[in-house]
Amino acid sequence: MKNILIGVTGGIAAYKSANIISKFKKKGYNVKVIMTENATKIITPLALETLSKNRVYVDMWDKTPHFEVEHISLAEWADVVLVAPATYNIVGKVANGIADDMLSTVISATTKPVYFALAMNVNMYNNPILKENILKLKKYGYKFIEADEGFLACNVNAKGRLKDEKEIVAIIENDMITEDLDKILTGKKVLITAGRTEEPIDPVRYLSNRSSGQMGYSLAKAAVRLGGEVTLISGPTELEKPQGVKEFVQVRSANDMYKAAIERFPQMDVAVACAAVADYKPKTYSTEKIKKKDEDLVIILDRNPDILFEMGKIKENQFLIGFAAETQNIIENALGKLKRKNLDMIVANNAHNMQKSTNEIFIIKGENDIKNLPEESKEKLAYSILNEIKF
């Protein structure tokens, strides 16, 4: 597992570094921490030592016995350096070659990627000197995680708030994963449908299913990391838009998804229909809430368009992947869909795995080409699925 060196400076957001460290540790990364003297006045080194399970470095001239040049050994140990929060001061120091404490010295000595997660007062954030320093550092390969808008310590709502800790971790992790991947989708346009659809009955009710969208969003993330130019068409989910997606299309109904998918499919190289699309919709929609009555309510259903079937009809050179969530005869039903819908590949699984973060799947290209992948996280399965694409 890779080594993350986190630099904590004296911005008020320094307390959030504890959450960043915790998240990296939970994911299995090795974490070491360097704090500036000012950072120790906001959060204690002991707190970060407890979370990182490693000694925290503060003083260049620490009298603790050691047998190596620490700022050099730390610079070489790290696979990536993250400064969070990155203040106006630390950016200015590094941009102008100043190395007068442990953190700035390690940054000057490392050859590994360095990320600055910016956080400061809005006036400092908009200062043209900071802008010039950022541009200068970007030319040398330093990376920046922009601040968010939000309520700042100076009692204003403005840009300068440290980006959410979960997003910071995701950005670092995504970049590290991307470095190690064979970019099999470079130059390829990839269409992915994800999530469920909702078929409205009246202004407050709808027909839908239990799909969480996790598999489709995992595929979108993986396709981006594999070099693809990704369009994600998503029904309603509780998930965050994956970073790096070129086009994100939010839809609600099956008909909305059908129009968005069919419009874009001819320009694609790969299409993955992962969405759990409702097969039926109410024949009529009530513009007013349907009131409860003594008698039963009868809803007549009409068939929705079969998006995957229609893509299969107009397919030319695209590699088309479908999904089959079944409760019985999984392989048999999936093989039928593979042939009937003119697919290059179908991913079959038990429908009971909806809403879970893991899945067991079958990757099927024909009767004599079936791979069973045991239960694994949907994020890891996404790479296994996309690696089966052949052009």
N, C-alpha and C positions, 0 to 999 in steps of 0.2 A: 504494500500500500504506500502511496506517495506521502512525502513530507511537506507539511504546510507551516511556514514561518509567518506568524502574525505580528505586525507592528502596531502598537496601541499608542496613540498620541494624546495630548492634553485637551482635546475637544470634549464638550459636555457629553457627546455620544459615546465616550469611552466605555461607559457602563454596558453598552450593547455588545461590546466585544466578548463578554462572557457567554452570550447566547450564540455568537458565531463560533466560538471555540467548542461549545457543547455540541452544536450541530455537526461540525467536522468530526469530532470524536465519535459521535453516535454512528457516523457513516464509516468508521474504521480508519480514518486518516491519523497519521502521526502529527502532533501539533507541538510546536514550541513558540514561546512568546517573548518579544522584546517590548518593554515599556519605556517611554520617556519619563523623565523625572516628574513632569507636570501630570502625566497620566496617573501616576501613583497617588495623586491628591484627589482623584475622582473615584478610582476603584483600586483596591489593594492588590499587590502582587500575589498575596496568599490565595485570594479568590481565584485568580487565573492559574496559579500553580495547581490548585485542587482540581480544576476543570481539565487542564491540559495534561495532568499527571507528569509534568516536567518542571524543572526549575525555570523561573522567569528571570530574564536578563534585564538589568537596568543600567548599572554602572560600568563604564569601560574599565574602571580601575578597581573592580571588586577584588577584595583580598582573599576570597575563597580559593583555596589551592586548586590549580588546574595545570595541565601539562600541554596545552595547545593554545594557539592564538585564537581567542574565542570569536572575534568578529569575522575572521577568515573561515573558521570551521563551521560557523552557523551559515555563512554565505554559501559554502559548498554543500552543506547538509540539505538545504532547502531545495525542493523541486519547484516551488512557487512561493513568492513573498506577497503577502496581502497587508496593506496598511489600512486599518479601519479603526477609528475614523482617520481620514487623511485631512489634516488641517491646512489652512493657508500657509502656515509656517513651514511644515515639512515639505510641501510641494516647492516652495521657494528655495529652501535649502538644497534640495536635490538638483533642482534646475540650475542652480548657480555653483554647484560643485562643493558645497559646504558639508563637511563631515565632522561634526563636533560633539557627537554623542554616539551611543551604541547603535541606535537604529539607523541614523543617517550614514554611519560608517559601514554597517553591514550592507545597506542598499548600494553604496558606492562600490563595494567589493564583489557583489554577486553578479553572475552572468545569467541567472535564471529569470523567468518572467516576473515582473513586479507590477502589482495592481494597487492603485490608489482609490479607495472608496471615499469619495469627497463628502465632507460634512462641515458646515460653517455658517456664519451669519450671511444673510442674503446680500448685503452690501459688499462683503468680502468675496462672496461667490461671483458677483458681477464685476469685481474690480478688474480692469484691463490688464493689470500686471499679472494676476492669476491666469487670465486667458493666455497671455503670452508664454508664461511658464509651462502651462499645459501643452500648448502647441509645440514648444521646444522639446519637451520630454517625449511627446508622441513621436517626434521625428527619430528619437533614439530607441523607440520600441517599447517605452513604458505604456501601460494600459490604465485607463480610467473608468471607474464606475460612477456614473453621474448621480448626483444627489436628487432626491425627490422633493416635491412640494409638500408642505405640511406645517404644523404648528412648531415653531422654533423656540428655543430657550429665551430669545429676546422678545417673546410675546407677539409675534407676527406670524401670519400664515404666508409662507413664501418658499421659494426654492432654497435648499440648503440642508434639508433633513437627510440624514444617512439613509440610504436605500434599505428596505426591509432585509433583515438578516438572512431570511430564507432565500431571497433573491440573490444576495451576494454570494452565498454558498453555491447556489445553482449556477451562477455565471462562472465561478472558478472551476467547479466540477465539470461543467459542460466543456469548457476550453481544454481541460486536462484530458478528458475522454476523447475529444476530437483529435488531439495530437497523436493518439495511439491507433487511430482507425484507418483502415484502407478505404479511401474515399470512392467507393464503388458507384455512387450516384452523382459524381461531379459532372456538371453540365446537363443533368437530366431534370426535367420538370415532373414533379410528383404531386398527384392529387390524392388527398386522403379525406374520407368522410368519417365522422366520429359522433359519438353520443347517441341519444335517443331522439325521436321526433315526438311532437305533441299535436294531437288532432283535436281542435276545440269543439266542444259541445255547445257551450254558451260562454259568456264573459268570465266565468269563474271555474268551469270544469273542462276537463279534456281527457282523451284516451292516450295512454302512453305505456311505457315498459320500465324495467328496472335498470337499464343500462347506465353505467356511471360515466362512460366515455374514456376510462383510463387506458384501455388498449389502443384506441385511436390516437389519443394524445401522446402516448408513448411512441407510437409509430412515427408521428410527426416530429417529435424530438430526435428520434434516431435518424430519420431521413435527413434532417438538417445537418446532423453531425457527420453523416456519410456523404455530405457535399451536395445534396439535392436542393433544388429550388422548389420549396414546398408551398402548396395551397391547401389549407385546411378548411373544410366545410363542416361546421359543427352545429348540431342541435343543442338544446339546453343542457348544460352541465354545471357542476360546482367547481370546475377546474380552471386554473389560470391559463391564459393563452401562452403556448410554448414560445420560448425565445427563438428568434431566427427565422420564424415562418414568414415567407414573403407576402402571402395574402391570407387573411383570416376572414372567413365569411360566416357570419352568425345567422342561422335560420331557425325556424320553429317547426313547421309542418313538413310532412313528406313531400308535398308538392313544391314547397320552397326549396328543399334540398335537391329535388329532381331537376328543377330549372337551373339551379346554380351548378350542379354537376355536369349536366348535358351540355351547357354552354361552354364549359371549360375543358371538358374531356378531349376534344379533337386536338388541342394544343399540347397535350401531355405525352410524356414518355412512359410513365407508370401511373396506374390508378389503383388505390387500395380502398375497397368499399367495406369499411369497418363499422359504420353506423348501424344501430339497431332501428331500422325504419319500420314504422307501423304499417302493417299490410292493409289495414282498413281505416276508414274515417267516417264520421257521421254524415249521412246523406244530406241533412239539413243542419244549418247553424242557427241557433236562436240568439238574436241580438240582445235579448233581455234574459236575465237569470231565470231558469226554469223553476217554477215554484213546486214545492212538494204537494202532492195530492193523495187522495185515498187509494186511487187505483195505481197499478203498476205503470212504470214509465218504459215505453218501448222506443228503442233507438235503432233505426235502420242504417246499416253500414254499406258503404260503397268501397270497391277496391281502390287502393292507391296505386300509382304507377310503380312498376318494378324497376328501380334505378339501375341495378346491376345488370338486369336482363337487357335493358335498353342500351347500356354502354357496350355490352357484348355484341349487340346487333350492328353497331356502327364502328366497332373496333377495327383498326387497320394494323399499325405496327406497335401499338401500346402493349405493355405487359400488364395484364389485368388480374387483380387478386380479389377474391371474395372471402367472406366469412360465413360460417354456418354454426349457429348456436343451437344445439339440439338437446332434447331430453331423452331420446331413444334412437337406436340404429344410427349412431353418429356417422360412421364411415359410409354406410350405404346411402344415407340422405345427402351427405356431402358430395359423394361421387356423382349422384344424380344432378346436383346443382352445377358441378364443375362442367359437365357435358352440356346440360340444358342452357346454361347462360354463357357458353363460349369463353370460359375462363382459362387462363394459363396456370392458375394455382388457386387452391382454396384452403383456408385455415379453419379446421373444425374443432369445436370444443363443447363441453357440457354447459348448457345454459345456466345451470346452478352456480356457475362461477361468476355470474354477473355481480358487479359491485365489489368483488374481491380484488385485492392488489396482486394476487398471483393467479396462475392458470396452468392447466395442462392442455396441450394442443396436439393436433395432428396436422402436419403440412402435407397436402395431397396434390400431386400433379397428374396422377393417373392411377389405375388399378394396381399397377406394379411399382408405383413410386409414392410410397407413403412413409413418412417419418413421424414417429411419436416422440414428442419432447416432454419430459416429465415436468411436474409442477415447479414453476420458477416465477420470479417477479415478471410482471408484464413489461417492464422496462427492458429486461434482458431478453425476453422472448421477442421483442420488437426487432432487435438486431438479427436474431436467428431467422426471422421471417424475411426481412429485407435482403439478407445475404443469399437467399434462394432465388433472387431475381436474375434472370439471364437475358442478355440482349443479343 
